[in-house]
Amino acid sequence: MSDGPATEDPPPPLHSPAPRVVVIGAGYAGSHAAVAAQRTAGVEVVVVDHDGWHGFLPRLAGVAAGRLRASDARSPLRELTGVEVVHARAVRVDDAEGRVVLDDATTLHADAMVITVGSGSPAGSVTGSSAHAATLHTPDDALRLRRRLARATRLLVVGAGATGVQLAAEAAATRPEMDVHLIEIAGRVLPAEPPRLGDDATRILRRAGVRLHLGTEVVRIDRRGLRLGDGRRLDGTVVWAGGWRARADDLLPTAPLLDGRAVVTSDLRVSGLRRTLAAGDIAAHRDVLGRPLPMSAQIASQAGAVAGRNAAALATGQRTRPARLMELGRLIDCGSRGVGRVGPVPLGWGPTDRLVPLFHLGIDLRHLWQLGGPLLAWAHLPGNAGPRPRGDDVPDLRAVV
């Protein structure tokens, strides 16, 4: 018998009386996974997200430039989907035991899990970028940047991918008095896209007055601006819009990875795991022909819906189905103009650049319609009020997990 103080093991997680699917993340993949799982009768669905807001990422550049309101770029996920949300961060996933551990040590039981935490740009790859460069990942980022741009006379955007092109074009159009520069280490705009799209985007940017620095390296960023590899210095507000990279190993340390993304099976289960699925930027998705798919809201929405249905099937002992993902095109909205392609047909040449924002809005509305129907889509048109948080009537699920 020990004379020391008595200790108790932490209580096990309380099990839901119904099969439970836990979705980690409230982005495009997470929202579609939650809705798809919830449509399976008898399944309880819980979303884990640090703030519970769903962001409309393609609208962030418009918010930062001042053309759109912050409410146009985000909405409480519970208002969009009706799914219960735990406001926390997941720090560990236990596939064998069916548990999700949160940052306050709370444990959620899960019969199946869908991880959709997305990706982030690798700020810090240039000296001073983490400390001095703004980013554009969330609506809060967009609001902070808008406040900085209200006092700025020059904007320096590093990275001419989709985010950088959108931001530079929006800022130049909304703030014509501002000196806008776009810097890209590759030799052309939109280096990950077909050359035709890059050429069309270059034309739009130059027409808007954006100064392009292509094939140019940024070697240092400080509080006043940045220094280029050729020795030139540019002072102004710096935004890091470099490439995005997934960090699947944060929650899935044993999963096989491909460029930081979790390798998944045909039904979107993480390779080697039994009840854990992944969808969106965190997963290395492939199309119906086995070709790698890019990180995009389009693919995240498709994969999220499949992962949600399959998670519900796993939770209820049903068979899962393979994902049949397909990239239908690519649209890069630059405010009143844009570039892209629908299948093999390019958009952005001549008058077709005016069609891209309309097509992009249509895709946004389709996303919202799939989540909650036509009234929800109408409520979240840019400029409409949209639903608001319900406040105290939203339960704190950590009291009942």
N, C-alpha and C positions, 0 to 999 in steps of 0.2 A: 504494500500500500504506500502511495506517495504522500509526503507531507506538503508538497507544493500546491500552489493554487490550482483549482480545477479549471480546465479549459474545455471548450466545446467546439466541435467542428461547425463550420458555417452551415446553415440549413440548406438543403437541396432546393433547386428551383421548383416553384410550384407549377404543376402541369395544368394546362388548360383542359377543360372537359372535352373540348372539340379539337380535332387535328389543327395544329397551328403552323402557319407559314410566316417566317420572319424575313422581311425584306430590308436590307441595309443600304440606305441611300434614297434620296427623294428626287433624283434627276429624271431624265427621259426614260431610261431603262427601269428605274425604280418605280416610277409612277405607273407605267404600263404593266409591270410585274404585279404590283399590288392590286390593280383593278382586275387583271386576268385571274389571279388567284382567288379574289373575293367572289368572282362569278361562279365558282364551284360551290355548290350547296354544302353546307355543314362545315366549311373551313373557316377558321378564324385567321385573320391577317393582321399583322402588326408591322409597321414601318419604323425603323430606327434611323433617326437623322438628327444632327446636332441642333438644327433650328426648325426643322419641319417645313421649310419653304421650298417650293419648286421654282427653279429659275428658268426663264426663257432666254437661253444663252445668246441666240442670234440678235436679240434686242439690246444687249448690253452696250454695244457701241453707240446706239442711238441715245441711251440714257446718259452715258458719259459725255457725249457731245452736247446734250441739252435739248435734243429734239423730242425725246420720249420721257415720260415720268417713270420713277422707280417702280410704281405699281404696275406699269405696263410690262415689266420684266420679271415679276415674281408674284406668287400667290401661295397661301398656305396649302400644303398638300392635302390636309383633311378637307378643306373646302372643295378641292378639285375632285377628290376621289371618295370621300366619306370613310376612308380607312383610318383606324386609330394610329396615332403617332407617338412614339417615345422620343422625347427630346434628349438625346444623348449621343455619344460616339461609341461605336463598337471597337473594342480593343483586341478581342480574341474570339475565334470561332472554333468550336469543338465539334467536328463532324461526327466522331464516334459516339459521343454522348448526346448530341443534339442540343447544344447550348451556345448562346451568344453572351459573352461577358462585356458589360458596358464600363465606361470610364469611371463610374461611381461604385464599381464592384457589384452592381446588380447583375443577376443572371437571368436571361430569358430562356425558357424551354422552347425548342423548335423541332417539329417533326420534319421540316425541310426549310432550307435557307436559300435566299437569293442575294448575292453580293453584287451591288451596282454602284460602288463608291466612286467610279469615274477616274479622272486623271488630273494632273496639274502640269504647268509648264516648269521646266527645270531652272527656275530663277537661282542665281548663284553660280552659273557656269561662267560668268564674266565678273571680274573683280568689282565689287561694289553694287552689283545688281540687286542682291537681296536687301541691302540696307537702303538703297536710294531710288530704285526703280519701282514705279507703280505696276500693278498687274490688272488684268481684266477677266477674272474667273467668276465673280459673283455680282449680284446687284449691289451689294455693299461696296465692292471694289469700284463699280461704276459711279456710285454716288460720291465716294471719296475723290475719284479722279475728276468728276465734274466740278467739285469745289476747288480743286487745284487749277483746273483750266480756266475758271472764272477770273483768276488773277494772272494767268500766263500769257505771254506773247509768242512763245515758240513751243511746239510739241515735237518731241523726238520719239518716234515709234520704232522699236527694234524688233525686226521680224516681219517679213512680207508674206506670211501665210494668211489664211482666211481672217483671223482676228485682227492682225495688223492692217490688212487692206481695208477691212470694214471700218476700223477706228479712224484711220487716216482720211478716208473718203468722207465719213460722217463729220469729222471735226472741220475739215476744209470747207464743206458745204454749209455747216451751221455757223461756223466762226470764220468768215472770209478774211477778217483782219488778222488772223493768226497765221504765223509762219509754220507750216506743217512739213516735217521731214519723215521719210520712211526709209529705213536702213535694212539691208538684207545681204548676208554674207554670200548667198548664191548669186548667180549672174542674172537672175530674172525674178519677176514678181510671181507669186504662187508657184514656188519650185516643185511642190508635190503634185501639181495638177498638169494636165496637158498644156503644151506651149500656147495653143490658141487661146485658152482662158487667161493665161498670164499676159499675153499681148493685149487682149481686150481690156483687162483690168488696168494695165499700164496706161492705155489711152484714157480711161475714165479718170484715173488719178491725176494725170498730167493736165487734163481739161479742168479739173477742180483746183489746180494750183499746187498740188503736192510735189515736193522736191524729192526725187528718188536718188538713193545711193546704193547701187547694185554692185555685187562683187566686193562689198566693203565690210570689213571686220570692225566690231566694237571691242576695244581692248580694256577699257576702264570706264566705270560709271561712278560719279560722285554727286554730292548734293547740288552742284550747280549745272551738271550736264554730263557730257561724255567725251571720250577721246577715241578717235578712229585709228585703225591700223596704219594709215598713211601719215599719221602725225597731226591731222587736223583736229581742232576742238570745236564742239558745238555746245552752247549753253542753252538750257531750257528744261521743261518738264519731260522726264524720261518715262516711257512705258515699255515694259518688257513683254513682248508678244511672241516670244520664241516658241519652238516646238513643244507639243504636249507629250507627256510621258506617263504611262500608268505605273503604279507601284503595288501590284497585286501581292507581293511578298509581305506587305505590311500586315494583312489579315490572313494570308495563305502562305506561310513560310515554307511549307513542304511541297507546294504545287509546282509542277513544271511550268516554266515561263518562256514566252517568246517576246522579246523587246519589252520586258516588264509586264506583259499581259498574261493572264492565266490561260493555259491550254485547256480547252473544253472538249467534251465528247459531242457526238451529233445531237444529243438531247440537251446540251448546254450544262451538263454536270461537269464540275471541275475534275480533270483527269486524276484518277486515283481515289476520289471521294465518293461517298454513297448518297448523301442527302444534301450536299451543298452545290448550288448552281451559281454561275456567274454570267452577267449580261452587261452590255455597254462597253465603255472604253476600257474597263478592267479585264475584259476577255478577248482572246485572240480569235475573233469570229472569222468564218469562211463562208463563201457563197455556195450555191447549189452545185457549182462545178469544182469546189475545193480551193478557190482562189482567196487569198487574204482580203479582208474587208477593212476599210479605213475607219478611224474613229469619227463618228458623226451621229447627230441626233436621229437621223433616219434609221440607221442600223440599230442604235440603242433602243428605239421604240419597238422595232420589229422583234429584236432579241428579248427585250424585257417581257413582251406579251407571251412569247413562247416559254420563257423561263418561269413566268408566273403560273401558267397552265401546268407545266411539268412539275413544278414544286407542289402544287395542289394535288396532282396525281400521286406523287410520292407520299405525301402526307396521308392520303386516303387509301393507299395500297393499290392504285391503278397503274396502268402502263403509261409510260411517257412516250412522246412522239418526237421524231427528229425535227430540228429547225431547218427551215428552207428560206434562208435569208438572201436578199437580193438588193443590190444598190441600183436604184432606178435613175439616179442622176445626181447632180451636185449644183447647188445654188449658193452664191455669195452675194448677199444684199449689201449694196453700198449707198443706202438712203433712197434717193429717187431713181437710181440706176443700179445695175448689177451685172454679173457675169455668171455663167454656169452652163450646164448641159442637161438635157432630158434624153436619157439613153445616149445614142451617139450624136444627137443634134445639138450643136453649140448655140448658146445664147450669149449676147453681149455685143454682137456686131451690129452696126447700124442702129435702127430703131428698136431692135430686140432687147437692148439693154434696159429699156423702160418696162419690159414685161417681167423681168426677174423679181422685183419687189412684190408684184402682184402674185406671182407663183409662190413666192416665199410665204406671203401672208396666207395663201390657200393651204399650204402645208401646215402652218401653225394652227389654223382653224381645224384641219383634219385631226391633228394631234389632240386638240381639246375636245373635239366631238367624240373621238374614240374613248376619251376618259369619262366624259359626263354628259354628252348629248349637245344639241344645238343651242340651248340656252346658255350653257357654260361657254361654248365657243363665242357666242355673241358678247357675253359679259367681259371677255378678255380680248376683245378687239382693242388695239392701241387707242387710247383716249377714252375708253369706257371705264366706268367706275370699277367693275369687277367685284366679286365677293370679298368680304373682309373677315379677319379672324373673329371667332365667336367669343374669345376671351375665356372667362371662368367656366363656361359650360363644356370646354374641352377637357376630358378627364386626364389626370396624370397616371399613365398606365404603370409607372414604376411602383405604385401602391398595390397593384393587383397582379403582378407577374408571378 
